[in-house]
């Protein structure tokens, strides 16, 4: 005779399992507010600008003390020197790149030059050495 599965017992109302069981959810349909026309929405958004009575950050600053002003000037001078140095390095790099590109001849031009030299050598009766 085959065994049949036992029915699962219901948890007692005061048992631990009953306390942990999920409570049924109740959904209450909430009334939706009526949609405002587009012009009213735009008017409400335009009222929220930075100039609408909010506290704003001050634009100007205090005058710097003598030492702070000297430090700032020194930092600006140093930054200018660094930029000049960087510009010189860029120019030098561009010069070096031009030299490298100058060495890179086009293969068609190179082949044409070799063919001309070979033809001249053949017409002159010279021997051609191939390495």
Buried (B, 14 or more C-beta within 10 A) or exposed (E): EEEEEEEEEEEEEEEEEEEEEEEEEEEEEEEEEEEEEEEEEEEEEEEEEEEEEEEEEEEEEEEEEEEEEEEEEEEEEEEEEEEEEEEEEEEEEEEEEEEEEEEEEEEEEEEEEEEEEEEEEEEEEEEEEEE
